């Protein structure tokens, strides 16, 4: 859930347009933050901040109970499946339409197809159309840039991460003269597509490919916002293989916690906030993994980022609301509040979007980040020697 420091909402509010030749346009497409990503800024927007009582206690009046939240999730899941079916039907219709048009008309339709695929996260499904557009050499730089982008992320979805990196390098090396692919996507859209690429590599454990890809793009980036995004991602990727930054403090019940005392165990550090719905959805599989592997040496420590909503407020003012959330969802692992100075764990780990997580092995080194349901338990089991 990453890219911005706590002051980054100011940067994220900036809007712009990317202009570049086809190869450079693709570089910008892969280097700019999260329109379609599953993460949210670590600092809640003003409208997302929970109400507070006169005692400073977070009211969270609109947060559903656990059972209601599960029912809502089931409804949303069913809706998403139906929506996916409609999106797939639309892609098929657009592809059929494009196939019967001359090059200029086909390029316009294919561009709509690619934009729809990006918005619906249907990259593999749109890859045949991307191949057709590229092979036909359609007379539209923006269409071809989108086609290459769809193909790159589709390769990641198919597990062909090295080929994706090779294709990215080849595209960035092209020099196509004065042809400009101006206004391909807005800056928020560009950042969202970049995050889609980044998240796929990270979820696959290909931190090496993510690092090399973003280093390649950083070398050609011109926008300050793009450079900030790339640099922050690369800084976080540098944690892989290095000793985990210290985490010390007290949990919600005042009990001391020191990450160093857990050497010899596998530790998952989870960054979350009560206002971030994906964080609530994650709790089920986190709890399942915790219950299955805790006795074997697996620990979870939560770092709550609610205080980042208002850094001028006393961190203690957020504790009652966070404690109530933890009780509602039966969270049984230690939870620390992110704070200023040495207590700013999010800053130490380069986290600025949530949900986010960092996995630390028995030797105290960072070995993974932003794990999801499909890879958390297998990764933990491997580290525990099972």
Beta strands, then each sheet from edge to edge (+ up, - down):
strand 1: 40-41
strand 2: 248-250
strand 3: 256-258
strand 4: 266-272
strand 5: 298-304
strand 6: 334-337
strand 7: 353-354
strand 8: 356-360
strand 9: 366-369
sheet 1: 1+ 7-
sheet 2: 2+ 3-
sheet 3: 6+ 5+ 4+ 8- 9+
end
